[in-house]
Amino acid sequence: MKILVCISHVPDTTSKINFTDGDTKFDTNGVQFVINPNDEFGLTRAMWFKEKQGANVDVVTVGGKDTEPTIRKSLAIGADQAIRVDTEAKDGYQVAKELAVIAKDGNYDLIIAGRESIDYNGGMVPGMLAKLIGANFINTCVGLEVEGDKATAIREIDGGKETLTSSLPLVIGGQKGLVEESDLKIPNMRGIMMARKKPLKVVEASVSELSTEAKQFSKPAPKGDVKLVDAENIDELINLLHNEAKAI
Amino acid sequence: MKPKPYKKIDMSVLVYTESENGKFKKAALEAASYAKSVADQLNTEAIAISFNAESANDLGAYGISKVKNLANDSFTKFNVEAYAEVISEIAKEENSKVIVISQSANAKYLAPLLAINLEAGYVSNVVELPKVDNEFTVKRTAFTNKAFNITSIHTNVKIIGVSSNAFGVHENQVDIEVVNYETGVVVNNSGITVESVDKNTDKVSIADAEIVVSGGRGLKGPENWNLIEDLASTLGAATACSKPVSDMGWRPHSEHVGQTGKPVASNLYIAIGISGAIQHLAGINASKTKVVVNSDPEAPFFKAADYGIVGDAFEVIPKLTEKLKEFKANNA
């Protein structure tokens, strides 16, 4: 089985979010970048397929040279080969089209992406990629098994779960549940050393047009102070929720 | 209202109005209300597509002037490919230039497929009506509610995913025509089969809930979750939890809310024994009113909340539940 895992290079979940250039660009100053958490669950599941079923695992990212430490980390975790499409990721459609070129070229059975990246939260790349290459698509995937040419997946739906079967090739939008948090791998020294020798192929971008364009950023207005209610005065809280907030 | 920059031309705004067991979801009515307002901006009409809706003409109350309802048993289970095909088919028939969807799990699942089918630009998590002056722009959340972004859409056909509870449901009665839609799209042609659906029907889901009651490590163990559940059932609320609680296996992952869990955009969010890590706060930030109960007055959640009680959850919550029962009885 050939697996491609799509990796987004995103600011760590604890990052302070600020903007520069007249609020048109994310301020990377002092920000630690990581593998997008939704992708990391998928990468770890791919490692399971590698260990148990002998799968071959490639990783791909769309981004500039600054994203290489993130993709190297995926190699240190155990991926066999990395591909970087050398262009700034600006729009979900653009990224999906770049990934489609790589996906078609590599003839993968299974493509694992994250449900969404935690920076732009677009949630569109996996579905667009699937449609572009004519593969099946399962989103918000919290469980995945592959036997021969058939996959069984669990999709999280509003208020429950759904079990689906799919032929291959299949693209999934993964998230926590694919593996447990405690299964996530921290690269060890041997993995880091080996990653240095593994191939990291840089590919030229092929897409130029954007369907959408991120312009001005802003931050939510600062919130007023919390109103503290005495623990002995629950009636006051109910009164505030009913008459002031109109929430009950 | 902005001046209307377009003359009435042969185009429309299309909204996918999702139903469950034949009934429209609240998010669908919100999407319909949004679609009507966009249609007004563009001086055209708002048309809806529904699958197996029992009373499709209810959408007239939200400004929909025509609904195409597909009554077909093979579409009872949501099938992403087939649904996307049908919606694309109708978008082409009706020359829809703007397509509005909610941000339910199913809507988010099908939107990217729709975008490719229709060569449309798609923007998710939109919180306001678009601006349609020189270019078409929408305001959306980014960095998991830590910021907003104005995004312009360049394509001829545009897909807007409207965030839950951002725009609201607005009544706006118009005359409505209900069309029984028939399609050549066949569900079985899809490579994906829905084998089974496991849905908790007696509990409200986090996505659909007006009120969410959420518990953290302060509850000390899964055996104490009756406190959360009693309060939630009193309020008709969904139950949720913080990341450590789901990581420790006290509660299922499906209840984990936060940056890497589910987003919450409820009217009221009550956090009990949750300190308020930045990732948690990001995920629940879109909720309108936030209440925190925590024994630690230094807990970061107090900076994000509207109302707070410094106190022991084991004392405060049973009292709150009792008082709310009385309140409900008196205000029924």
Interface residues (C-beta under 8 A of the other chain):
Chain A: P11 T13 T14 I17 F19 P37 N38 G92 Y93 A96 I118 D119 Y120 N121 G122 G123 M124 V125 P126 G127 M128 A130 K131 L132 N136 F137 I138 N139 T140 V142 T152 R155 E156 I157 D158 G159 G160 K161 E162 T163 L164 T165 S166 S167 Q175 K176 G177 E180 E181 S182 E209 L210 S211 T212 E213 A214 K215 Q216 F217 S218 K219 P220 K223 G224 V226 K227 L228 V229 D230 A231 I234 D235 L237 I238 L240 L241 H242 A245 A247 I248
Chain B: F78 V80 E81 S104 A105 N106 K108 Y109 L110 A111 P112 L113 A115 I116 N117 A120 G121 Y122 V123 S124 N125 T137 T141 A142 F143 T144 N145 K146 A147 F148 N149 I150 T151 S152 I153 H154 T155 S190 G191 I192 T193 V194 E195 S196 V197 D198 K199 N200 T201 K203 V204 S205 I206 A207 D208 I211 L235 K243 S246 D247 H253 S254 H256 Q259 T260 G261 N267 L268 I278 Q279 A282 N285 K288 T289 V291 V292 F302 K303 A304 A305 D306 Y307 G308 I309 V310 G311 D312 E315 V316 K319 L320 K323 L324 F327 N331
